[in-house]
Amino acid sequence: MTLTLVIGNKNYSSWSMRPWMALKGANIPFSEVVIPLYTNGTDKQRILDVTKSGKVPALVDGDVTVWDSLAIIEYLAERFPDAKLWPTDRAARAHARSISAEMHSGFMALRNECNMNIHRPVASKKLSEDAQSNIARIQQIWTDCRARYGGEGPYLFGGFTGADAMFAPVVHRFRIYDIANPPPVRDYMTTMLANAAFSKWTADALAETLIIAKFETD
């Protein structure tokens, strides 16, 4: 049975990008349904028909529905163990889950001040101290992962994992808002920007024509 991932606009929906990247990065077959966000009541009802949370993304696997990006990645890791969405080493797996959970629950200043908006022209903006602190912490996370696991491959834990999927939208934010990054961070971003799934999401986002005014303010 083919999985179905219900997502929002690719240009704006960072949360939708995460499980989409996990599925594509792990070569798990699925179909996608895009429901435009922030448009009208009909589209809101379409989401509610899938999940009572009223939010995307949501994964439908037969009679199982999973919502929330990180919950979907965890479900996929259990459902498809051969995809290795988490590192096989126990300590590395705990590390990957920890930074993924930190991404899931944190960095609110960066989220609020640097909207996910892939078609925004690349340009820097003045950021608060809180947002700058968020950036420094993410840079620290990526640099530490590359120092520990760089010998095993170009991603955060060598091969592509759920942690890379969780941080994928940040790669776009760092690029779009012209964040100054140290070499290990730039190298990791180069890897992600060259990733086929990442490139496909980006191309699809750039092809979208829907403009959401509240995300076009900076």
PyMOL commands that place a pseudoatom at each C-alpha (Angstrom):
pseudoatom trace, name=CA, resn=MET, resi=1, chain=A, elem=C, hetatm=0, pos=[0.000, 0.000, 0.000]
pseudoatom trace, name=CA, resn=THR, resi=2, chain=A, elem=C, hetatm=0, pos=[1.362, 3.388, -1.017]
pseudoatom trace, name=CA, resn=LEU, resi=3, chain=A, elem=C, hetatm=0, pos=[1.822, 5.965, 1.702]
pseudoatom trace, name=CA, resn=THR, resi=4, chain=A, elem=C, hetatm=0, pos=[0.226, 9.378, 1.245]
pseudoatom trace, name=CA, resn=LEU, resi=5, chain=A, elem=C, hetatm=0, pos=[1.823, 12.523, 2.651]
pseudoatom trace, name=CA, resn=VAL, resi=6, chain=A, elem=C, hetatm=0, pos=[-0.440, 15.550, 2.964]
pseudoatom trace, name=CA, resn=ILE, resi=7, chain=A, elem=C, hetatm=0, pos=[1.573, 18.767, 2.885]
pseudoatom trace, name=CA, resn=GLY, resi=8, chain=A, elem=C, hetatm=0, pos=[1.201, 22.519, 2.533]
pseudoatom trace, name=CA, resn=ASN, resi=9, chain=A, elem=C, hetatm=0, pos=[2.732, 24.957, 0.061]
pseudoatom trace, name=CA, resn=LYS, resi=10, chain=A, elem=C, hetatm=0, pos=[6.317, 23.977, -0.646]
pseudoatom trace, name=CA, resn=ASN, resi=11, chain=A, elem=C, hetatm=0, pos=[7.475, 27.585, -0.719]
pseudoatom trace, name=CA, resn=TYR, resi=12, chain=A, elem=C, hetatm=0, pos=[6.338, 28.306, 2.826]
pseudoatom trace, name=CA, resn=SER, resi=13, chain=A, elem=C, hetatm=0, pos=[5.706, 25.063, 4.727]
pseudoatom trace, name=CA, resn=SER, resi=14, chain=A, elem=C, hetatm=0, pos=[8.919, 24.167, 6.541]
pseudoatom trace, name=CA, resn=TRP, resi=15, chain=A, elem=C, hetatm=0, pos=[7.188, 21.518, 8.624]
pseudoatom trace, name=CA, resn=SER, resi=16, chain=A, elem=C, hetatm=0, pos=[5.941, 19.780, 5.485]
pseudoatom trace, name=CA, resn=MET, resi=17, chain=A, elem=C, hetatm=0, pos=[9.446, 19.732, 4.033]
pseudoatom trace, name=CA, resn=ARG, resi=18, chain=A, elem=C, hetatm=0, pos=[10.823, 17.632, 6.878]
pseudoatom trace, name=CA, resn=PRO, resi=19, chain=A, elem=C, hetatm=0, pos=[8.923, 14.328, 6.438]
pseudoatom trace, name=CA, resn=TRP, resi=20, chain=A, elem=C, hetatm=0, pos=[8.906, 14.811, 2.663]
pseudoatom trace, name=CA, resn=MET, resi=21, chain=A, elem=C, hetatm=0, pos=[12.716, 14.939, 2.769]
pseudoatom trace, name=CA, resn=ALA, resi=22, chain=A, elem=C, hetatm=0, pos=[12.788, 11.900, 5.044]
pseudoatom trace, name=CA, resn=LEU, resi=23, chain=A, elem=C, hetatm=0, pos=[10.669, 9.875, 2.627]
pseudoatom trace, name=CA, resn=LYS, resi=24, chain=A, elem=C, hetatm=0, pos=[12.582, 10.965, -0.458]
pseudoatom trace, name=CA, resn=GLY, resi=25, chain=A, elem=C, hetatm=0, pos=[15.980, 10.715, 1.204]
pseudoatom trace, name=CA, resn=ALA, resi=26, chain=A, elem=C, hetatm=0, pos=[15.237, 7.156, 2.312]
pseudoatom trace, name=CA, resn=ASN, resi=27, chain=A, elem=C, hetatm=0, pos=[13.761, 6.184, -1.086]
pseudoatom trace, name=CA, resn=ILE, resi=28, chain=A, elem=C, hetatm=0, pos=[10.404, 5.244, 0.430]
pseudoatom trace, name=CA, resn=PRO, resi=29, chain=A, elem=C, hetatm=0, pos=[7.624, 5.328, -2.207]
pseudoatom trace, name=CA, resn=PHE, resi=30, chain=A, elem=C, hetatm=0, pos=[4.737, 7.687, -1.449]
pseudoatom trace, name=CA, resn=SER, resi=31, chain=A, elem=C, hetatm=0, pos=[2.211, 9.956, -3.063]
pseudoatom trace, name=CA, resn=GLU, resi=32, chain=A, elem=C, hetatm=0, pos=[1.755, 13.562, -2.029]
pseudoatom trace, name=CA, resn=VAL, resi=33, chain=A, elem=C, hetatm=0, pos=[-1.296, 15.755, -1.661]
pseudoatom trace, name=CA, resn=VAL, resi=34, chain=A, elem=C, hetatm=0, pos=[-0.672, 19.505, -1.511]
pseudoatom trace, name=CA, resn=ILE, resi=35, chain=A, elem=C, hetatm=0, pos=[-3.296, 21.587, 0.293]
pseudoatom trace, name=CA, resn=PRO, resi=36, chain=A, elem=C, hetatm=0, pos=[-2.633, 25.350, 0.079]
pseudoatom trace, name=CA, resn=LEU, resi=37, chain=A, elem=C, hetatm=0, pos=[-2.317, 26.972, 3.496]
pseudoatom trace, name=CA, resn=TYR, resi=38, chain=A, elem=C, hetatm=0, pos=[-3.876, 30.221, 4.699]
pseudoatom trace, name=CA, resn=THR, resi=39, chain=A, elem=C, hetatm=0, pos=[-6.293, 30.418, 1.770]
pseudoatom trace, name=CA, resn=ASN, resi=40, chain=A, elem=C, hetatm=0, pos=[-9.924, 29.557, 2.493]
pseudoatom trace, name=CA, resn=GLY, resi=41, chain=A, elem=C, hetatm=0, pos=[-12.234, 27.462, 4.612]
pseudoatom trace, name=CA, resn=THR, resi=42, chain=A, elem=C, hetatm=0, pos=[-12.502, 24.743, 1.992]
pseudoatom trace, name=CA, resn=ASP, resi=43, chain=A, elem=C, hetatm=0, pos=[-8.786, 23.993, 2.178]
pseudoatom trace, name=CA, resn=LYS, resi=44, chain=A, elem=C, hetatm=0, pos=[-8.921, 24.031, 5.994]
pseudoatom trace, name=CA, resn=GLN, resi=45, chain=A, elem=C, hetatm=0, pos=[-11.715, 21.471, 5.876]
pseudoatom trace, name=CA, resn=ARG, resi=46, chain=A, elem=C, hetatm=0, pos=[-9.658, 19.296, 3.537]
pseudoatom trace, name=CA, resn=ILE, resi=47, chain=A, elem=C, hetatm=0, pos=[-6.941, 19.165, 6.195]
pseudoatom trace, name=CA, resn=LEU, resi=48, chain=A, elem=C, hetatm=0, pos=[-9.463, 18.452, 8.951]
pseudoatom trace, name=CA, resn=ASP, resi=49, chain=A, elem=C, hetatm=0, pos=[-10.793, 15.569, 6.869]
pseudoatom trace, name=CA, resn=VAL, resi=50, chain=A, elem=C, hetatm=0, pos=[-7.329, 13.999, 7.110]
pseudoatom trace, name=CA, resn=THR, resi=51, chain=A, elem=C, hetatm=0, pos=[-6.375, 14.895, 10.686]
pseudoatom trace, name=CA, resn=LYS, resi=52, chain=A, elem=C, hetatm=0, pos=[-8.326, 16.552, 13.478]
pseudoatom trace, name=CA, resn=SER, resi=53, chain=A, elem=C, hetatm=0, pos=[-5.187, 18.503, 14.364]
pseudoatom trace, name=CA, resn=GLY, resi=54, chain=A, elem=C, hetatm=0, pos=[-6.083, 20.734, 11.433]
pseudoatom trace, name=CA, resn=LYS, resi=55, chain=A, elem=C, hetatm=0, pos=[-2.418, 20.987, 10.500]
pseudoatom trace, name=CA, resn=VAL, resi=56, chain=A, elem=C, hetatm=0, pos=[-0.056, 19.556, 7.941]
pseudoatom trace, name=CA, resn=PRO, resi=57, chain=A, elem=C, hetatm=0, pos=[1.961, 17.494, 7.405]
pseudoatom trace, name=CA, resn=ALA, resi=58, chain=A, elem=C, hetatm=0, pos=[0.064, 14.276, 7.927]
pseudoatom trace, name=CA, resn=LEU, resi=59, chain=A, elem=C, hetatm=0, pos=[1.020, 10.798, 6.774]
pseudoatom trace, name=CA, resn=VAL, resi=60, chain=A, elem=C, hetatm=0, pos=[-1.671, 8.284, 5.843]
pseudoatom trace, name=CA, resn=ASP, resi=61, chain=A, elem=C, hetatm=0, pos=[-0.669, 4.626, 5.826]
pseudoatom trace, name=CA, resn=GLY, resi=62, chain=A, elem=C, hetatm=0, pos=[-3.820, 2.596, 5.320]
pseudoatom trace, name=CA, resn=ASP, resi=63, chain=A, elem=C, hetatm=0, pos=[-5.880, 2.952, 8.494]
pseudoatom trace, name=CA, resn=VAL, resi=64, chain=A, elem=C, hetatm=0, pos=[-3.004, 4.699, 10.304]
pseudoatom trace, name=CA, resn=THR, resi=65, chain=A, elem=C, hetatm=0, pos=[-2.701, 8.492, 10.252]
pseudoatom trace, name=CA, resn=VAL, resi=66, chain=A, elem=C, hetatm=0, pos=[0.347, 10.187, 11.762]
pseudoatom trace, name=CA, resn=TRP, resi=67, chain=A, elem=C, hetatm=0, pos=[0.615, 13.942, 12.161]
pseudoatom trace, name=CA, resn=ASP, resi=68, chain=A, elem=C, hetatm=0, pos=[3.528, 16.154, 13.237]
pseudoatom trace, name=CA, resn=SER, resi=69, chain=A, elem=C, hetatm=0, pos=[6.830, 16.081, 11.357]
pseudoatom trace, name=CA, resn=LEU, resi=70, chain=A, elem=C, hetatm=0, pos=[8.956, 14.362, 13.974]
pseudoatom trace, name=CA, resn=ALA, resi=71, chain=A, elem=C, hetatm=0, pos=[6.268, 11.787, 14.782]
pseudoatom trace, name=CA, resn=ILE, resi=72, chain=A, elem=C, hetatm=0, pos=[6.090, 10.936, 11.074]
pseudoatom trace, name=CA, resn=ILE, resi=73, chain=A, elem=C, hetatm=0, pos=[9.855, 10.460, 10.875]
pseudoatom trace, name=CA, resn=GLU, resi=74, chain=A, elem=C, hetatm=0, pos=[9.781, 8.206, 13.939]
pseudoatom trace, name=CA, resn=TYR, resi=75, chain=A, elem=C, hetatm=0, pos=[6.935, 6.201, 12.405]
pseudoatom trace, name=CA, resn=LEU, resi=76, chain=A, elem=C, hetatm=0, pos=[8.840, 5.820, 9.147]
pseudoatom trace, name=CA, resn=ALA, resi=77, chain=A, elem=C, hetatm=0, pos=[11.957, 4.682, 11.023]
pseudoatom trace, name=CA, resn=GLU, resi=78, chain=A, elem=C, hetatm=0, pos=[9.902, 1.916, 12.676]
pseudoatom trace, name=CA, resn=ARG, resi=79, chain=A, elem=C, hetatm=0, pos=[7.953, 1.033, 9.545]
pseudoatom trace, name=CA, resn=PHE, resi=80, chain=A, elem=C, hetatm=0, pos=[11.026, 0.895, 7.289]
pseudoatom trace, name=CA, resn=PRO, resi=81, chain=A, elem=C, hetatm=0, pos=[14.005, -0.096, 9.458]
pseudoatom trace, name=CA, resn=ASP, resi=82, chain=A, elem=C, hetatm=0, pos=[16.169, -0.856, 6.409]
pseudoatom trace, name=CA, resn=ALA, resi=83, chain=A, elem=C, hetatm=0, pos=[15.915, 2.807, 5.386]
pseudoatom trace, name=CA, resn=LYS, resi=84, chain=A, elem=C, hetatm=0, pos=[18.110, 3.686, 8.399]
pseudoatom trace, name=CA, resn=LEU, resi=85, chain=A, elem=C, hetatm=0, pos=[16.443, 6.994, 9.132]
pseudoatom trace, name=CA, resn=TRP, resi=86, chain=A, elem=C, hetatm=0, pos=[18.303, 6.941, 12.446]
pseudoatom trace, name=CA, resn=PRO, resi=87, chain=A, elem=C, hetatm=0, pos=[21.960, 5.916, 12.882]
pseudoatom trace, name=CA, resn=THR, resi=88, chain=A, elem=C, hetatm=0, pos=[22.516, 2.268, 13.739]
pseudoatom trace, name=CA, resn=ASP, resi=89, chain=A, elem=C, hetatm=0, pos=[24.944, 3.069, 16.568]
pseudoatom trace, name=CA, resn=ARG, resi=90, chain=A, elem=C, hetatm=0, pos=[23.016, 3.587, 19.816]
pseudoatom trace, name=CA, resn=ALA, resi=91, chain=A, elem=C, hetatm=0, pos=[24.960, 6.649, 20.953]
pseudoatom trace, name=CA, resn=ALA, resi=92, chain=A, elem=C, hetatm=0, pos=[24.783, 8.294, 17.528]
pseudoatom trace, name=CA, resn=ARG, resi=93, chain=A, elem=C, hetatm=0, pos=[21.075, 7.473, 17.332]
pseudoatom trace, name=CA, resn=ALA, resi=94, chain=A, elem=C, hetatm=0, pos=[20.465, 9.159, 20.681]
pseudoatom trace, name=CA, resn=HIS, resi=95, chain=A, elem=C, hetatm=0, pos=[22.459, 12.156, 19.478]
pseudoatom trace, name=CA, resn=ALA, resi=96, chain=A, elem=C, hetatm=0, pos=[20.448, 12.380, 16.240]
pseudoatom trace, name=CA, resn=ARG, resi=97, chain=A, elem=C, hetatm=0, pos=[17.156, 12.168, 18.091]
pseudoatom trace, name=CA, resn=SER, resi=98, chain=A, elem=C, hetatm=0, pos=[18.256, 14.778, 20.609]
pseudoatom trace, name=CA, resn=ILE, resi=99, chain=A, elem=C, hetatm=0, pos=[19.183, 17.405, 18.043]
pseudoatom trace, name=CA, resn=SER, resi=100, chain=A, elem=C, hetatm=0, pos=[16.045, 16.605, 16.040]
pseudoatom trace, name=CA, resn=ALA, resi=101, chain=A, elem=C, hetatm=0, pos=[13.901, 17.154, 19.118]
pseudoatom trace, name=CA, resn=GLU, resi=102, chain=A, elem=C, hetatm=0, pos=[15.802, 20.381, 19.844]
pseudoatom trace, name=CA, resn=MET, resi=103, chain=A, elem=C, hetatm=0, pos=[15.012, 21.569, 16.320]
pseudoatom trace, name=CA, resn=HIS, resi=104, chain=A, elem=C, hetatm=0, pos=[11.390, 20.514, 16.728]
pseudoatom trace, name=CA, resn=SER, resi=105, chain=A, elem=C, hetatm=0, pos=[10.789, 22.477, 19.913]
pseudoatom trace, name=CA, resn=GLY, resi=106, chain=A, elem=C, hetatm=0, pos=[13.264, 25.347, 19.727]
pseudoatom trace, name=CA, resn=PHE, resi=107, chain=A, elem=C, hetatm=0, pos=[14.770, 28.202, 17.751]
pseudoatom trace, name=CA, resn=MET, resi=108, chain=A, elem=C, hetatm=0, pos=[11.585, 30.271, 17.813]
pseudoatom trace, name=CA, resn=ALA, resi=109, chain=A, elem=C, hetatm=0, pos=[13.313, 33.603, 17.272]
pseudoatom trace, name=CA, resn=LEU, resi=110, chain=A, elem=C, hetatm=0, pos=[14.934, 32.343, 14.081]
pseudoatom trace, name=CA, resn=ARG, resi=111, chain=A, elem=C, hetatm=0, pos=[11.632, 30.900, 12.872]
pseudoatom trace, name=CA, resn=ASN, resi=112, chain=A, elem=C, hetatm=0, pos=[9.759, 34.130, 13.567]
pseudoatom trace, name=CA, resn=GLU, resi=113, chain=A, elem=C, hetatm=0, pos=[12.324, 36.499, 12.099]
pseudoatom trace, name=CA, resn=CYS, resi=114, chain=A, elem=C, hetatm=0, pos=[13.381, 34.418, 9.098]
pseudoatom trace, name=CA, resn=ASN, resi=115, chain=A, elem=C, hetatm=0, pos=[10.252, 33.091, 7.443]
pseudoatom trace, name=CA, resn=MET, resi=116, chain=A, elem=C, hetatm=0, pos=[10.467, 30.050, 5.215]
pseudoatom trace, name=CA, resn=ASN, resi=117, chain=A, elem=C, hetatm=0, pos=[10.100, 31.740, 1.832]
pseudoatom trace, name=CA, resn=ILE, resi=118, chain=A, elem=C, hetatm=0, pos=[12.162, 30.003, -0.832]
pseudoatom trace, name=CA, resn=HIS, resi=119, chain=A, elem=C, hetatm=0, pos=[11.439, 32.481, -3.612]
pseudoatom trace, name=CA, resn=ARG, resi=120, chain=A, elem=C, hetatm=0, pos=[12.603, 35.442, -1.493]
pseudoatom trace, name=CA, resn=PRO, resi=121, chain=A, elem=C, hetatm=0, pos=[15.672, 37.108, -3.060]
pseudoatom trace, name=CA, resn=VAL, resi=122, chain=A, elem=C, hetatm=0, pos=[18.805, 36.313, -1.074]
pseudoatom trace, name=CA, resn=ALA, resi=123, chain=A, elem=C, hetatm=0, pos=[19.510, 39.205, 1.274]
pseudoatom trace, name=CA, resn=SER, resi=124, chain=A, elem=C, hetatm=0, pos=[20.517, 39.704, 4.875]
pseudoatom trace, name=CA, resn=LYS, resi=125, chain=A, elem=C, hetatm=0, pos=[18.369, 41.442, 7.483]
pseudoatom trace, name=CA, resn=LYS, resi=126, chain=A, elem=C, hetatm=0, pos=[18.924, 42.743, 10.966]
pseudoatom trace, name=CA, resn=LEU, resi=127, chain=A, elem=C, hetatm=0, pos=[18.210, 40.012, 13.494]
pseudoatom trace, name=CA, resn=SER, resi=128, chain=A, elem=C, hetatm=0, pos=[17.615, 40.109, 17.226]
pseudoatom trace, name=CA, resn=GLU, resi=129, chain=A, elem=C, hetatm=0, pos=[20.118, 38.776, 19.739]
pseudoatom trace, name=CA, resn=ASP, resi=130, chain=A, elem=C, hetatm=0, pos=[17.816, 35.811, 20.331]
pseudoatom trace, name=CA, resn=ALA, resi=131, chain=A, elem=C, hetatm=0, pos=[17.794, 34.927, 16.643]
pseudoatom trace, name=CA, resn=GLN, resi=132, chain=A, elem=C, hetatm=0, pos=[21.569, 35.307, 16.460]
pseudoatom trace, name=CA, resn=SER, resi=133, chain=A, elem=C, hetatm=0, pos=[21.850, 33.006, 19.464]
pseudoatom trace, name=CA, resn=ASN, resi=134, chain=A, elem=C, hetatm=0, pos=[19.641, 30.463, 17.687]
pseudoatom trace, name=CA, resn=ILE, resi=135, chain=A, elem=C, hetatm=0, pos=[21.910, 30.634, 14.637]
pseudoatom trace, name=CA, resn=ALA, resi=136, chain=A, elem=C, hetatm=0, pos=[25.028, 30.147, 16.742]
pseudoatom trace, name=CA, resn=ARG, resi=137, chain=A, elem=C, hetatm=0, pos=[23.536, 27.084, 18.418]
pseudoatom trace, name=CA, resn=ILE, resi=138, chain=A, elem=C, hetatm=0, pos=[22.575, 25.493, 15.099]
pseudoatom trace, name=CA, resn=GLN, resi=139, chain=A, elem=C, hetatm=0, pos=[26.037, 26.191, 13.725]
pseudoatom trace, name=CA, resn=GLN, resi=140, chain=A, elem=C, hetatm=0, pos=[27.466, 24.532, 16.841]
pseudoatom trace, name=CA, resn=ILE, resi=141, chain=A, elem=C, hetatm=0, pos=[25.241, 21.480, 16.338]
pseudoatom trace, name=CA, resn=TRP, resi=142, chain=A, elem=C, hetatm=0, pos=[26.215, 21.046, 12.702]
pseudoatom trace, name=CA, resn=THR, resi=143, chain=A, elem=C, hetatm=0, pos=[29.914, 21.647, 13.343]
pseudoatom trace, name=CA, resn=ASP, resi=144, chain=A, elem=C, hetatm=0, pos=[29.952, 19.131, 16.183]
pseudoatom trace, name=CA, resn=CYS, resi=145, chain=A, elem=C, hetatm=0, pos=[28.165, 16.488, 14.107]
pseudoatom trace, name=CA, resn=ARG, resi=146, chain=A, elem=C, hetatm=0, pos=[30.528, 16.946, 11.187]
pseudoatom trace, name=CA, resn=ALA, resi=147, chain=A, elem=C, hetatm=0, pos=[33.538, 16.708, 13.518]
pseudoatom trace, name=CA, resn=ARG, resi=148, chain=A, elem=C, hetatm=0, pos=[32.248, 13.474, 15.050]
pseudoatom trace, name=CA, resn=TYR, resi=149, chain=A, elem=C, hetatm=0, pos=[30.793, 11.706, 12.027]
pseudoatom trace, name=CA, resn=GLY, resi=150, chain=A, elem=C, hetatm=0, pos=[32.341, 13.398, 8.993]
pseudoatom trace, name=CA, resn=GLY, resi=151, chain=A, elem=C, hetatm=0, pos=[34.533, 10.392, 8.289]
pseudoatom trace, name=CA, resn=GLU, resi=152, chain=A, elem=C, hetatm=0, pos=[31.395, 8.320, 7.645]
pseudoatom trace, name=CA, resn=GLY, resi=153, chain=A, elem=C, hetatm=0, pos=[29.866, 10.565, 4.989]
pseudoatom trace, name=CA, resn=PRO, resi=154, chain=A, elem=C, hetatm=0, pos=[28.853, 14.159, 4.175]
pseudoatom trace, name=CA, resn=TYR, resi=155, chain=A, elem=C, hetatm=0, pos=[25.663, 14.427, 6.230]
pseudoatom trace, name=CA, resn=LEU, resi=156, chain=A, elem=C, hetatm=0, pos=[25.252, 15.160, 9.934]
pseudoatom trace, name=CA, resn=PHE, resi=157, chain=A, elem=C, hetatm=0, pos=[25.715, 11.510, 10.867]
pseudoatom trace, name=CA, resn=GLY, resi=158, chain=A, elem=C, hetatm=0, pos=[27.560, 10.302, 7.794]
pseudoatom trace, name=CA, resn=GLY, resi=159, chain=A, elem=C, hetatm=0, pos=[24.654, 9.001, 5.737]
pseudoatom trace, name=CA, resn=PHE, resi=160, chain=A, elem=C, hetatm=0, pos=[21.350, 10.814, 5.318]
pseudoatom trace, name=CA, resn=THR, resi=161, chain=A, elem=C, hetatm=0, pos=[19.117, 10.512, 8.419]
pseudoatom trace, name=CA, resn=GLY, resi=162, chain=A, elem=C, hetatm=0, pos=[16.013, 12.002, 9.960]
pseudoatom trace, name=CA, resn=ALA, resi=163, chain=A, elem=C, hetatm=0, pos=[18.211, 14.658, 11.549]
pseudoatom trace, name=CA, resn=ASP, resi=164, chain=A, elem=C, hetatm=0, pos=[19.100, 16.007, 8.104]
pseudoatom trace, name=CA, resn=ALA, resi=165, chain=A, elem=C, hetatm=0, pos=[15.400, 16.064, 7.229]
pseudoatom trace, name=CA, resn=MET, resi=166, chain=A, elem=C, hetatm=0, pos=[14.608, 17.984, 10.413]
pseudoatom trace, name=CA, resn=PHE, resi=167, chain=A, elem=C, hetatm=0, pos=[17.239, 20.655, 9.689]
pseudoatom trace, name=CA, resn=ALA, resi=168, chain=A, elem=C, hetatm=0, pos=[16.592, 20.901, 5.937]
pseudoatom trace, name=CA, resn=PRO, resi=169, chain=A, elem=C, hetatm=0, pos=[14.435, 24.074, 6.175]
pseudoatom trace, name=CA, resn=VAL, resi=170, chain=A, elem=C, hetatm=0, pos=[17.197, 25.767, 8.179]
pseudoatom trace, name=CA, resn=VAL, resi=171, chain=A, elem=C, hetatm=0, pos=[19.541, 25.279, 5.245]
pseudoatom trace, name=CA, resn=HIS, resi=172, chain=A, elem=C, hetatm=0, pos=[17.121, 27.340, 3.193]
pseudoatom trace, name=CA, resn=ARG, resi=173, chain=A, elem=C, hetatm=0, pos=[16.817, 29.953, 5.933]
pseudoatom trace, name=CA, resn=PHE, resi=174, chain=A, elem=C, hetatm=0, pos=[20.581, 30.318, 6.211]
pseudoatom trace, name=CA, resn=ARG, resi=175, chain=A, elem=C, hetatm=0, pos=[20.829, 30.641, 2.416]
pseudoatom trace, name=CA, resn=ILE, resi=176, chain=A, elem=C, hetatm=0, pos=[17.875, 32.993, 1.919]
pseudoatom trace, name=CA, resn=TYR, resi=177, chain=A, elem=C, hetatm=0, pos=[18.869, 35.370, 4.712]
pseudoatom trace, name=CA, resn=ASP, resi=178, chain=A, elem=C, hetatm=0, pos=[22.554, 35.290, 3.737]
pseudoatom trace, name=CA, resn=ILE, resi=179, chain=A, elem=C, hetatm=0, pos=[23.757, 34.079, 7.132]
pseudoatom trace, name=CA, resn=ALA, resi=180, chain=A, elem=C, hetatm=0, pos=[27.548, 34.147, 7.596]
pseudoatom trace, name=CA, resn=ASN, resi=181, chain=A, elem=C, hetatm=0, pos=[28.666, 30.595, 8.338]
pseudoatom trace, name=CA, resn=PRO, resi=182, chain=A, elem=C, hetatm=0, pos=[31.977, 28.927, 9.249]
pseudoatom trace, name=CA, resn=PRO, resi=183, chain=A, elem=C, hetatm=0, pos=[33.487, 26.384, 6.814]
pseudoatom trace, name=CA, resn=PRO, resi=184, chain=A, elem=C, hetatm=0, pos=[32.017, 23.176, 8.335]
pseudoatom trace, name=CA, resn=VAL, resi=185, chain=A, elem=C, hetatm=0, pos=[28.527, 24.690, 8.155]
pseudoatom trace, name=CA, resn=ARG, resi=186, chain=A, elem=C, hetatm=0, pos=[29.049, 25.874, 4.583]
pseudoatom trace, name=CA, resn=ASP, resi=187, chain=A, elem=C, hetatm=0, pos=[30.286, 22.410, 3.603]
pseudoatom trace, name=CA, resn=TYR, resi=188, chain=A, elem=C, hetatm=0, pos=[27.220, 20.777, 5.116]
pseudoatom trace, name=CA, resn=MET, resi=189, chain=A, elem=C, hetatm=0, pos=[24.934, 23.258, 3.360]
pseudoatom trace, name=CA, resn=THR, resi=190, chain=A, elem=C, hetatm=0, pos=[26.650, 22.464, 0.055]
pseudoatom trace, name=CA, resn=THR, resi=191, chain=A, elem=C, hetatm=0, pos=[25.897, 18.785, 0.628]
pseudoatom trace, name=CA, resn=MET, resi=192, chain=A, elem=C, hetatm=0, pos=[22.233, 19.487, 1.346]
pseudoatom trace, name=CA, resn=LEU, resi=193, chain=A, elem=C, hetatm=0, pos=[21.833, 21.916, -1.556]
pseudoatom trace, name=CA, resn=ALA, resi=194, chain=A, elem=C, hetatm=0, pos=[23.171, 19.197, -3.886]
pseudoatom trace, name=CA, resn=ASN, resi=195, chain=A, elem=C, hetatm=0, pos=[20.842, 16.539, -2.467]
pseudoatom trace, name=CA, resn=ALA, resi=196, chain=A, elem=C, hetatm=0, pos=[18.382, 15.405, -5.163]
pseudoatom trace, name=CA, resn=ALA, resi=197, chain=A, elem=C, hetatm=0, pos=[15.360, 15.534, -2.869]
pseudoatom trace, name=CA, resn=PHE, resi=198, chain=A, elem=C, hetatm=0, pos=[16.316, 18.969, -1.561]
pseudoatom trace, name=CA, resn=SER, resi=199, chain=A, elem=C, hetatm=0, pos=[16.742, 20.226, -5.126]
pseudoatom trace, name=CA, resn=LYS, resi=200, chain=A, elem=C, hetatm=0, pos=[13.370, 18.794, -6.160]
pseudoatom trace, name=CA, resn=TRP, resi=201, chain=A, elem=C, hetatm=0, pos=[11.542, 20.443, -3.248]
pseudoatom trace, name=CA, resn=THR, resi=202, chain=A, elem=C, hetatm=0, pos=[13.248, 23.740, -4.065]
pseudoatom trace, name=CA, resn=ALA, resi=203, chain=A, elem=C, hetatm=0, pos=[12.310, 23.566, -7.752]
pseudoatom trace, name=CA, resn=ASP, resi=204, chain=A, elem=C, hetatm=0, pos=[8.696, 22.763, -6.888]
pseudoatom trace, name=CA, resn=ALA, resi=205, chain=A, elem=C, hetatm=0, pos=[8.603, 25.658, -4.410]
pseudoatom trace, name=CA, resn=LEU, resi=206, chain=A, elem=C, hetatm=0, pos=[9.962, 28.107, -6.962]
pseudoatom trace, name=CA, resn=ALA, resi=207, chain=A, elem=C, hetatm=0, pos=[7.301, 26.972, -9.443]
pseudoatom trace, name=CA, resn=GLU, resi=208, chain=A, elem=C, hetatm=0, pos=[4.458, 27.840, -7.069]
pseudoatom trace, name=CA, resn=THR, resi=209, chain=A, elem=C, hetatm=0, pos=[2.560, 31.032, -7.811]
pseudoatom trace, name=CA, resn=LEU, resi=210, chain=A, elem=C, hetatm=0, pos=[0.532, 31.446, -4.610]
pseudoatom trace, name=CA, resn=ILE, resi=211, chain=A, elem=C, hetatm=0, pos=[1.702, 34.476, -2.604]
pseudoatom trace, name=CA, resn=ILE, resi=212, chain=A, elem=C, hetatm=0, pos=[0.894, 34.696, 1.110]
pseudoatom trace, name=CA, resn=ALA, resi=213, chain=A, elem=C, hetatm=0, pos=[1.221, 38.329, 2.117]
pseudoatom trace, name=CA, resn=LYS, resi=214, chain=A, elem=C, hetatm=0, pos=[2.101, 37.779, 5.774]
pseudoatom trace, name=CA, resn=PHE, resi=215, chain=A, elem=C, hetatm=0, pos=[5.207, 35.837, 4.753]
pseudoatom trace, name=CA, resn=GLU, resi=216, chain=A, elem=C, hetatm=0, pos=[6.331, 38.516, 2.300]
pseudoatom trace, name=CA, resn=THR, resi=217, chain=A, elem=C, hetatm=0, pos=[7.018, 41.275, 4.805]
pseudoatom trace, name=CA, resn=ASP, resi=218, chain=A, elem=C, hetatm=0, pos=[10.831, 41.115, 4.938]
for i in range(1, 218): cmd.bond("trace and resi %d" % i, "trace and resi %d" % (i + 1))
show_as sticks, trace
zoom trace
